Amino acid sequence: MAVVILASFLLDVAEAQILPSPGTPERQTFIVVDALITLIFTAELALNIFAHSDHGMMLFCSKPSNCADLFIVVVCLFNMFAGLLGVDLQAESIKLLRLLRIVRVVRLLTSLKDLNKILRGCSAAVVPVCNAFVILLIVAMVYAILGTQFFKSANPEYFSDFQTSLFTMFQILLGDSWASGVARSIFSEVRRVRENEDRKREEMASQR
């Protein structure tokens, strides 16, 4: 089943790359292949429902993954019949449902044990990473306040208020033009202010 899921994902990748026009042979090929994959998914879901049909399907519905599979298959069946009936698949409402087909690749995580281990490890790391992000946010907010107080007049483009300064701090943390965009602009502004002050001093001295 993992091979079919991977083939489905590669089909979506190829369709996004080729972008076949409606009515072309390429488009019809994608529709037929997608229909075959959808039928395989439907047969697998039907067997799963039959195997867990005891107690009014309570055993089937007790697993969130089964409910997700049911939802994905229903969406895929809708897309399949829409494509076979020639419905305009470029409409915005249909596009949204078609994009949900990509969720099929998530089933690959439950099919392969190695990927499942990685998924569990990532899930266990969510809380520690969120704690680290909160600490990072607090530090960025402190420096955003300091940046607003010190550089508001010197560089209002990056430090005009707290919101702008906080965004600048995240720009610096990400390494996005922090030297050429943020630091050098501050240096240039400070140099300009000093030159203006020196010019004023010279004018005052010459007037004396």
C-alpha positions in Angstrom: 0.0 0.0 0.0 2.9 2.3 0.6 3.9 2.0 -3.0 0.4 3.1 -4.1 0.5 6.1 -1.7 3.9 7.1 -3.0 2.7 6.8 -6.6 -0.3 9.0 -5.8 2.0 11.7 -4.4 4.3 11.5 -7.4 1.2 11.8 -9.6 0.3 15.1 -7.8 3.9 16.3 -8.2 3.9 15.5 -12.0 0.5 17.2 -12.5 1.7 20.4 -10.6 4.8 20.4 -12.9 3.2 19.7 -16.2 -0.1 21.6 -15.6 -2.1 19.9 -18.3 -4.8 21.9 -20.0 -8.4 20.6 -19.9 -9.4 18.3 -22.7 -5.8 17.4 -23.7 -4.6 13.8 -23.8 -2.2 14.5 -20.9 -5.1 15.7 -18.8 -7.1 12.5 -19.6 -4.1 10.4 -18.6 -3.9 12.0 -15.3 -7.6 11.6 -14.7 -7.5 7.9 -15.5 -4.4 7.2 -13.4 -5.9 9.1 -10.5 -9.1 7.2 -10.8 -7.2 3.9 -10.6 -5.4 5.0 -7.5 -8.6 6.2 -6.0 -10.3 2.9 -6.6 -7.4 1.1 -4.9 -7.7 3.4 -1.9 -11.5 2.8 -1.9 -11.1 -1.0 -1.9 -8.5 -0.8 0.9 -10.9 1.3 2.9 -13.8 -1.0 2.3 -11.7 -4.0 3.6 -10.7 -1.9 6.6 -14.3 -1.1 7.4 -15.4 -4.7 6.9 -12.6 -5.9 9.2 -13.7 -3.4 11.9 -17.5 -3.7 11.5 -18.1 -5.1 14.9 -20.3 -3.2 17.4 -21.7 -0.8 14.8 -18.3 0.2 13.5 -17.3 1.7 16.8 -13.9 -0.1 16.5 -13.3 1.6 13.1 -14.4 5.0 14.3 -12.3 4.8 17.5 -9.1 5.3 15.5 -8.5 8.9 14.2 -6.4 7.5 11.3 -9.4 5.6 10.0 -11.6 8.7 10.1 -8.9 10.6 8.2 -8.7 7.8 5.6 -12.4 7.9 5.2 -12.4 11.7 4.6 -9.5 11.5 2.2 -11.2 8.7 0.2 -14.4 10.6 0.0 -12.6 13.7 -1.3 -10.7 11.5 -3.8 -13.9 9.9 -5.0 -15.5 13.4 -5.5 -12.5 14.5 -7.5 -12.6 11.3 -9.6 -16.3 11.7 -10.5 -15.8 15.4 -11.1 -13.0 14.7 -13.5 -14.8 11.9 -15.3 -18.0 14.0 -15.7 -16.0 17.0 -17.1 -16.7 19.3 -14.2 -14.6 22.5 -14.3 -11.8 21.5 -11.9 -10.3 25.0 -12.1 -13.1 26.6 -10.1 -11.9 27.9 -6.7 -14.2 25.7 -4.6 -13.1 22.6 -6.6 -9.4 23.5 -6.4 -9.6 23.5 -2.6 -11.0 20.0 -2.6 -8.5 18.8 -5.1 -5.6 20.1 -3.0 -6.8 17.9 -0.2 -5.7 14.9 -2.2 -2.1 15.8 -1.2 -3.0 14.6 2.3 -2.9 11.1 1.0 0.9 11.1 1.4 0.4 11.5 5.2 -0.8 7.9 5.2 2.7 7.0 4.3 3.8 7.9 7.8 1.5 5.3 9.3 2.5 2.6 6.7 6.3 2.7 7.2 7.6 2.0 10.7 10.8 4.0 10.3 8.9 7.1 9.3 6.5 6.5 12.1 9.4 6.6 14.6 10.6 9.9 13.2 7.0 11.2 13.5 6.8 10.2 17.1 10.2 11.8 17.8 9.1 15.0 16.2 5.9 15.0 18.2 7.8 14.5 21.4 10.0 17.5 20.6 7.1 19.9 20.0 6.8 21.0 23.6 10.5 21.6 24.2 10.8 23.5 20.9 7.8 25.7 21.9 9.5 26.4 25.2 12.7 27.5 23.5 10.7 29.6 21.1 9.0 31.4 24.0 12.4 32.2 25.5 13.6 33.4 22.1 10.5 35.6 21.7 11.0 37.2 25.1 14.7 38.0 24.3 13.7 39.4 20.9 11.0 41.6 22.6 13.5 42.9 25.1 15.9 43.9 22.3 13.0 45.3 20.2 12.1 47.7 23.1 15.8 48.7 23.3 16.1 49.1 19.6 13.0 51.3 19.5 14.3 53.6 22.3 17.8 53.9 20.8 17.3 53.8 17.0 13.8 55.2 16.5 15.1 58.5 15.2 18.3 57.2 13.6 16.6 54.5 11.5 12.8 54.7 11.6 12.5 52.2 8.7 13.6 49.4 11.0 12.9 50.7 14.5 9.9 53.2 14.2 7.8 51.3 16.8 7.8 48.1 18.8 6.1 46.0 16.1 8.6 47.1 13.4 11.5 46.6 15.8 10.3 43.1 16.7 10.1 42.2 13.0 13.7 43.5 12.6 14.9 41.3 15.5 13.4 38.3 13.8 15.1 39.4 10.5 18.4 39.5 12.4 17.8 36.1 14.0 17.2 34.6 10.6 20.3 36.2 9.2 18.3 37.9 6.5 20.3 41.0 5.4 21.1 41.9 9.0 24.5 43.3 8.0 23.8 45.0 4.7 20.2 45.9 5.4 20.0 46.7 9.1 23.4 47.4 10.5 24.9 49.3 7.6 21.8 51.5 7.4 22.3 52.4 11.1 26.0 53.1 10.5 25.1 55.4 7.6 22.5 57.2 9.5 24.8 57.7 12.5 27.6 58.9 10.2 25.2 61.4 8.6 24.1 62.7 12.0 27.7 63.2 13.1 28.5 65.0 9.9 25.6 67.3 10.3 26.7 68.0 13.9 30.2 68.7 12.8 29.0 71.0 10.1 26.9 72.9 12.6 29.8 73.3 14.9 32.0 74.6 12.1 29.3 77.1 11.1 28.9 78.3 14.7 32.7 78.6 14.9 32.9 80.6 11.7 30.2 83.0 12.8 32.2 83.8 15.9 
